């Protein structure tokens, strides 16, 4: 049994405070949904947990079984058992899924020769086309295929906790179901704890949460059982003002430069 | 120098032209950004039996061995620095002619390349064993030829010369490898590629010379009606490595695909200059060059797409991307267009930048350590070109060579940083 404790987490982006003291505890096998209006800080929370450059932590801690993850570089957080399923999985030219997972296995002392078989099995479970496996990571994949790809990696890596950032965005119904089923299976098979960040209740029809939290203005303002999701379905976020916006340009404002290899004629 | 009298006459005339024309300087547009001003020809001498320099040293290179074993059925031509030529293997469609052999027939060397500068004249004057490889039509597997030059003598000036002629409707794969040991020498290769109507030529130039060696290379091609040339330059070695690629599309329907992978570390410089010359309608050129610069190294890419008036319905593409691994390294990319016909489709793109922070974060978020993630990204970046290599069998050895370069760059960087820290501390 593992525990992920987020305590008083505060973070700024470009000098602006987005997270203002987030508290959350997730145990193995639990599914927690973090919902909230646009600009509440949902994506910031997922990026800060994984240590994405461009975000500055100004307070609090994130304890995985008592070990604070915040001082660790991203890859060590991953090795400690945290996984981030990204809203916009990034294309890495010339680098295949297998290469990446083999390096991750090697770095953690696992047997990298198992990777192809594990990848094959996971791809079959979520219906990810085998012919994508040798291609460049995320290159020329549809939104749904990218999320299946994220789920394959989650399945192979077998983390203790997964933060899923809008995993439902860009997914068709079939893909949403396949991805949700795989994640839900992991909660019982390997005791995966899940923090599913989403704007819509659609995901929670497939991935059944034990707890639902509302994030607003950088804080968890209310927490309840799955019935809260149904309530939000009918009332929306009206009770929680949408007065705090993500910085202009969304993720780009996190201090990341524009793609230096972007084709100027594209 | 050995050779028939017609070649002797050609050499003397070329030497006359060399003597009466100045060496190129950086003032000429063709040599801007180059290191030509540092060239001191007096430090080198051709390798001859009678001369002060003898070719006694042997050069061995594990990547070269791997390339040779990847092409077991190739006709292999070993050219010694003194002009000895040893051919092993045989293919009924391949004819190898050493023009310096007694009674060799006359061949139109220089007809494609011309003599754009004095160093090309010098190559013709001093090429110890100008070679012609003729490839005719054959059935079955594509005839493959590998030409190997080993440069392992200090002070040697070496002038490889190769003319490849691919007959009408014929297919050919030619790999030319320049391997070397850690010697101070000058290598001036001139390669001419002629692809006759509907022929297909895959040509790969692999430069793995020693890191004190200079290369000043010219590759010149003429592609005929409905013919296709796919050429790739892999530039790894040398202190200064220049490669000029002139690709002329001389007949309707001709296609020239130009690829390059270059990797500079330490204080190396790679200097690539290209001309995509459209002289006929419905011709296509597609250039894709990618390079990595590490440590204190430099690269410069300068490319011109030229579309002559009347070369209508032409497609011309040019892409050059550079990855800068360390702050002390520098890459320049200078694309140019000269279009004299309206009916053309033309694009160029160039980029210079560090490893993408998003890509790095993505791989790290899977548990890949930062350094390993950077390696994957850098090798993947170059792999996009290797994936298109027209002789796929040698991609695997080249990947190993690139991985070794990356290791070398990391260890050089560690020592450079160490020196800098000691200086600060001192």
Interface residues (C-beta under 8 A of the other chain):
Chain A: X50 X52 X53 X73 X74 X75 X78 X79 X83 X84 X86 X89 X90 X91 X92 X93 X94 X95 X99 X100 X101 X103 X104 X106 X107 X108 X136 X137 X153 X157 X256 X257 X259 X260 X261 X262 X263 X264 X265
Chain B: X319 X321 X347 X348 X349 X351 X352 X353 X354 X356 X357 X358 X359 X361 X362 X363 X364 X365 X366 X367 X368 X369 X370 X372 X373 X376 X377 X379 X380 X381 X382 X383 X384 X387
